[in-house]
Amino acid sequence: MSNGPTTSGPADVVATVPIGTRLVVRSRIPGGFTDALGVLHARTETQCTIDTKRGLVTVDLIDIVAAKEVPPPPPRRAPRRMSADGE
């Protein structure tokens, strides 16, 4: 038996994947839902922290309604080069 709170459903993904896994998490917020896409940075029995492009986002596991692992982002595109005639 576990002494801590148990998770079920989508929060299980966050509770079981290794730290450093890239994932997307949808969670409840006042007035709707929000998504966090990034790398799982830290996790406790009740919360997880995701390192997103905008910084660290902490989500309560109880508020998670969907979560899944996602592949790495595509490589950045090379900058466009102007030709000698300006096109």
Disulfide bonds with the S-S distance in Angstrom:
none
